[in-house]
Amino acid sequence: MASSTPLKERYRAGMVLSGVGDALAYKNGEWEFARRGEVIYEELLRLGGLSKVVLDPKHFMVSDDTVMQIATAEGLVSAWQEAPNPLQQLFLNVAGKYKDCMRDMAGRAPGNTCKAGCSKLKPFTPNGYIIPFNPKGGGAGAAMRALPIGIFFASPDQMEDLTQVAIECGRMTHNNPIGFLGSFASALFMSFAIQGKPLREWGAELMKAVDTKALTYVRKVGRDVKEEEFTKSWQLFTDKWNSYLEERGIADGHSDPVFPEKFGFAERDAFYKKLSLNKWGGSCGHDAPMIAYDALLGARDNWEELCYRAMIHGGDSDTTGILAGGLWGAVHGFQDVPNNLYEKLEYHDRLTKLADAILAKQQ
């Protein structure tokens, strides 16, 4: 799956197309909260379809997902690497960005867990990025904003840093394994996309990394691991993922995925709903990256099909959309994506500049 697209374009597309996936699926809140993909698709066609609809801030503003993703990226490119304890400084910087971005949430439908978590952060206090364990913190709010971590720590030899940063940034609002392992999954998948790792390997590699890198890290830190709900939530995350990989026939990491013969809008809505814990596909830490991954597997190199699978469905579509769009961009760049979907995208320039800043930090 190695790409001939220049790395700079893939970084930019990874950031910009994540915003596209978010804005298209959100549609100012109209489509995110619709419950039937086919109805959304029919409305999209009335607007002219993917080749005609213009994603501009008035009609297709980005949701809280992109705003918080920008905050993650801004934290990563801030001054932290020369600090006496670099990662601790990074965590405090990111915490500050998360608090600040809450001022830009009008009309963007921020989640209650994200809002509550950000209100507890104290970025000017030592360990001020740590919040209490949350038995109900398994939502997708940590997964949705973690892609920049995978861009920043894209090299295989940065796996330790990726693990720590993805987990701790996730815990800042979603201090529950289902929530912060979703952040880890999103960041890891983005690093795989940058590396050019074959798609069919991603899920199996995630399971290995959860059982080794992630588990080793949280045990070493020791925070909250004795909570009874911690163990249950961790097991639930891995059980759900293992079940999904078995169903798709890719648990070994070498086989090609198997999809039902008929897998249209209605069938996808039902499948995504089944994956979720609350019957709203993509709304939890485990199933948001899972549905994005499923869409990538099914769409292959077809951008339009990716949109139908990841962004046009009756679930938490802006979250699965931001992940699938960003991962697609990191693999393919802007290949086959109509200009009308991204040229007038809200925060297009911010996303592009952040991608360039991340690349500059790595050189």
N, C-alpha and C positions, 0 to 999 in steps of 0.2 A: 504493500500500500504506500510505498515511498512516493512522495509527490515531487514533481518537477517545478512546482510553483515556488517562487522565491520566498524565503523565510519571512522577510519583512511583510509581504502581502498576506501570508498565512497568519501572522500575528495580528495584523490589522483586521483581517476578515474574522478572526476568532473573537475579537472584541465587538466589531461593528455588527456582524451577523447574529451575535447573541442578542443585541438590541433589536434587530429586525424580528427575530423569533419571538421576543417578548412583546413588542408593539403590535405585531400582526395578530398574535393570539389574544392579547388584552383588549384591543380596540376600545379604549377608554372605559373599560369595565364591562362592555356589552357582551363580548364573546367569552371572556374568562369565566363568567358565571352562567353561561348557557350550558345546558346539560345534554345536547344532542349534536354530534359532529356534523350530521347531514344537514341540519338546519343552518348551521354556521356556513357550511360549504355553499349552500344555495344563496345565502345572502352575499357571500364573497363573489359569486358569479354575477349577481345583479350589479355589483360595484365594478365589474369589468374583469374579474379574475386576477391572478397573481401578476400577469403581464401588464395590467393597467392600473390597478389600485396604487395610490401614492401614499406612502407612510410618512405623513407630515405630523408635526406636533399637535395641530388642531384636531385632526380626526383619528390619529393613531399615536397618542402620547405613549411614552414608555411607562411601565409600571414601577412599583417599588423594587422589583427584581433588578432592573438595570441600574437604578440609583444606588442600590447597595453594592452591586458589582463594581460600579465606578469607585465607591468608597473603599472596597477591598484593594483595587488597583492603585488608588492614590496612596493608601497605606504602604503598599509594597514599594513604590517608587520614592517614598519619603526618605529622609535621612535617618538611618538606623544601623547600617552596616559597620559604622566606625564606633558605635557605642560600646562601653565596657561589657555589657551583656546584650549582644545584638538582637537575638530573638525576643527577649523580654521587651526591649525597646520597640521592636516591630509590633508586638502584640498591643502595646499601649498606643502606638500610633494608629493602628487599625481601629482600636476601640474608640479613639477620638474621632476618626472619620465616620464611624457608624453613628455616633451620637450626633455629629454635625449633619449627616444626611437626612436625619429625621425632620429637618426643617424644610425639606423638599419633597414632601409626601402628599401635598394637596391633590386629590383626584387620582392617586396612584394605588389606593387600597393596600396599605401596609398591613402585614399580619399582626395580630395581637401579641404573639410570642416575641416577634422581633421588636415591637415597640416596648414591651415590658422588659426585655433583656437589655435593650439600649439604655433604658432609664436607670438601670442598675450599674452601668459601667462608670468607672472613675479613672479616666485616662491620665490624670496628673498625680495619681496615688500608686505607690508600688503594689503590684498584683491587682491593680484596679480593673483589669480585664477579666477577672474571675467572678462568676456569679454562682448562686446556689444551684444544686442539682434540681432538675425539673422533671418529675415523673411524666408530665404531659408535653415535654419538649421535643416530640418526635416529628414535628412538621418539616416542610421542605425549605424553610427560610434560610437555613445554613447552606443547603445544597445549591440553591439558586445563584449564589453570589461567589462561588468558590473557583470558577474557571480561571481567573487571573493568577491564582496560586499555582495552577498547573502550567501556565505559560511561563511564569517566573522561575519555577523550579522544574523545568522540563527535562533536564538531563537525568539519565538513570542514576548517576552518582550523586544526585541531590535528593534521593528518596527519603533520607532521614529528615531533612529540612521540610520537604513537602508534607511528610506525615505530621510532624509537630505543628506546622503552621496551619494546615487544613483542619486539624482537630481543634486546636486552640481558637482559631477564628470562628469555627462552627460553634464551639461551646460558649462564645460570648453572648449568644442569644438562645441557643438550643443545647443546653447542657444535659443531653440525654443521648445515649448511643445511636438511636435511630436517627436523630437529628444531626449529630456531628459526624457520624460515619457517612451520611449523605454528602456532607462537605468533602470528606476524604475521597469518596467515590468520584465526585465531579472533578476535583482537582487532579486525581490520578488519571481519569479518562482524558482530560485535556493534555496531560503530559504524554500520554500514549499517542494522541492525535499529532502532536508536534513531532514526536519521535518517528512516526510512520509505522507504528505497530499494527499488524493486521487486526481488523475489527473483531473477528471471531475469537481472538485471544483475550480481549479486554475483560470480559466477565470472569473468566477463570483466574486471570491474574489479579483481579480485584479480590477474589476470595482468598487467594494465597496471601495477599498483602494485609487484608483484615486480620487473618489468623496469626500473622507474624509481626509485621511492622507496627500496625495500629495497636494490637493487643499488648505488645511489648512496651510501647510508649505509654499507654494509659496505666499499665501496671507499675511502670517505673515512676511516673508522676504520683500515682496512688490516690488521686483526688476522686472521691465519690465511688470508688470501685466496690466498696462494701455495701452499698445500697442494694437492697433486694431487687428493686426495679431496674437497676443498672444491668444486672446479669440477665434478667428477662428480656430487656430491650435489645441488648447485644445479640442474644440468641435469636430473637425475632428477626432482626436485620439479616443475619446470616441464613436463617431458615428460608426466608422469603427469596433471597437471592439464589440460593441453591436450588430451590423449587423451580424458579423461573429458568435457570440455565438448563436444568434437566428437561423442562418442557420444550425449550427451543433446541435441544440436542447439542448444546455447545459447552457442557460442563467440563469436557476434556480440553477445551481450548484449541482443538485442531479441526473439529468438524464444522461444516457449514450449517447455518441455522435452518430450522424447519418451521415453516409457517402454514397455517391452515389454507386449504385451497380457496376458500372464500374468506376474505379478511378486509371487508370494506368498512365504512364509517360505523355502522351499527355493531359489527363484530368487534371492532377495535374499542368502541366505547365500553362494551361489555367486558372485554379482556382487561382494559385498564382499570375498570371499576373493581374487578376481581383482585387485582394486584394490591389495591389500596387497603388501608386499615379502616377508613371511614367512608368507603364507597365513592370517593372523589379522586379519581386516578391522577397521580402526580402530586398530590398534596402532602406526602410524607417524605422523610429523608431517604427511605429505601426505594420508593417507586418513582420518584422524580427522575433520578439518573437512569433508572431501569427502563422507563418508557422512552426517554430520549435515546438510550442505547438501542432499544428495540426498533425505534424509528430509523435509526442509522443503518441497522442491519437490513431492514426491509427495503429501504429506499436505495441502498447501494450508492450509485453516483448520480441519482436523479433528484435534483433540488426540489422540484415541484412535488414529487412524491413525499419527500421529507416533510414539507410543509403540511401536507394532508395528514400525515401520520403523527407528527409531533405537535403541531400548532392548531389544527382544526379538529378538535375532539371535545367531548363533553366532560372534561375534567379540569384540573388545574393547569390549563393549557399554556399560560404564559410562562410557568416554571419549566415545563417540559420543553417549551419553545425556546427559551433563552439558552438552555443547555444544548439542545440539538443544533440550533443555529450556530452557536459558538464552536461546537465540536466539528461541525461540517466545515466552517470557515478555516479552522486550524488544519484540516486535511486538504481541502480543495481550493482555498482562497475564495475569490468571488466568482469562480467558474459557474456559468449558467444562471447566475442570480441576476434578475432584471434590475437595471439601474433605478427604476422607480421605487424599488423596495428599500433602498438605502441612501440615496443621494440627499434626500430631505429628512432623513431620520433625526428625531430629537437627540441631541448630544452626539451626533455623528463625529464632530470635530474633537470633542473631549475623548471619545472612545479611541479614535485614531491616534491622537497624541499620547494617550496612555500606553497604547500598544508600542509606539515608537520608543517611549521612555523605558518600558520594560526591556525592550531589545537593547537599548543603549546601556542599561545597567549590566547586561550580560557580556558586554564587549570590552 
